[in-house]
Amino acid sequence: MFRLWLPRLVLLLALSLSWGANAQPALPSGVSEMELYGTVIRGSKWDIKEIPVCWENLKAQDSKYADLVRKAVAETWETAAQGGVRFSKTWPACTDGAPGVHVRIADEGAHTDVVGKYLDGKSSGMTLNFSFNHWSKGCRDKREFCIRAVAVHEFGHALGFTHEQNRDDAPEQCRNEKASGSVGDYKVTKYDPNSIMNYCNSAWNGNGQLSPLDIAAVRTFYPS
């Protein structure tokens, strides 16, 4: 009997090894997919449904750009999440000890110091650029487009997403030339060349739009 099953067993083992080469690590016994995310990205997933946001140094003349950022985030990440996560409806001026994402406006490279809930209450945790006089000067003639596209990218970091080009399954040239920032430890979706979080995307910052896999990722990570 054992001899009859032996060839089939060998075949199954071979297939298992082949599939395992490209598969995610197996989930530990009794651990859900969402619990694993929380572990391997070092707990960056927010534990609350509504994430507060405040402005550190918003000037009156820049209020229209602040409104543009809020609208862009609502139309992309919030809409995609389908209620799984959202940012606060109003984004007031920051006060000492205020919770949530603290946004600073400065004419320098837009960036987020850390990802996900590690931004909670962190002074100048996110920096956005509204003028582009010294950084990305090509944006001065298309300011609103750039503000929107950059904001959607940075708020992806605020939700816990890292740069797609840092993945070990990204094309080698892309990784070598564009690697930047933190490296995620778990792949929510397959590698996405069209992700707004991918510096190798042929569309700069994804043209401010989420890819189908970006949408799938936020719905998986923050289920409604």
PyMOL commands that set and color helices and strands:
alter all, ss='L'
color gray80, all
select helices_A, chain A and resi 2-20+33-40+60-81+116-119+137-158+164-166+172-178+204-208+212-221
alter helices_A, ss='H'
color red, helices_A
select strands_A, chain A and resi 50-51+53-55+86-87+101-105+111-112+126-128
alter strands_A, ss='S'
color yellow, strands_A
deselect
rebuild
show_as cartoon
